Amino acid sequence: MDKFYVGHSSEPLQERLRKHLSDHKGYTSKAKDWIVVYFENFDSKSSAYKREREIKAWKSKSRIQKLIHATQRIEHPDS
């Protein structure tokens, strides 16, 4: 799909990913190969939402890629 999904959740990360990979009618149902490439932890839902809006406002795939590559918070699924 060659897309990034940006969102926040109060659920554990793996549970949220499992839901995105399941059959449903939402945006993420279009691909079945989503992987987590970056995440941030926040103390409050409002802070997480603010950061989500900030990243979405960039409207720039290259800027998101720079954010991902500038960090060590990369999670790879079990093979």
C-alpha positions, 0 to 999 in steps of 0.5 A, a space after each residue: 500500500 506504501 502508506 503510513 497510518 498515523 493514529 493514537 490509542 489507549 489500547 496496547 500497541 499489539 492489540 491495536 495492530 491486530 485490529 487493524 489487520 482484521 476484517 473491518 470496513 475502515 481505512 486500514 482494512 485495505 492492506 493486510 501487511 501493516 507493521 509498526 515502524 514508529 511509536 511514541 508513549 504519552 502520559 495523557 490521551 490529549 497529548 497523544 491526540 495533539 501529537 497525532 494532529 501535528 504529524 498529520 498536519 505535515 502532509 509529508 511522507 518524506 517528513 514522516 520518514 525522517 522522523 522514523 529514521 531519526 529514532 531507534 523506536 522501531 518494532 519488527 513483527 515476529 517472523 
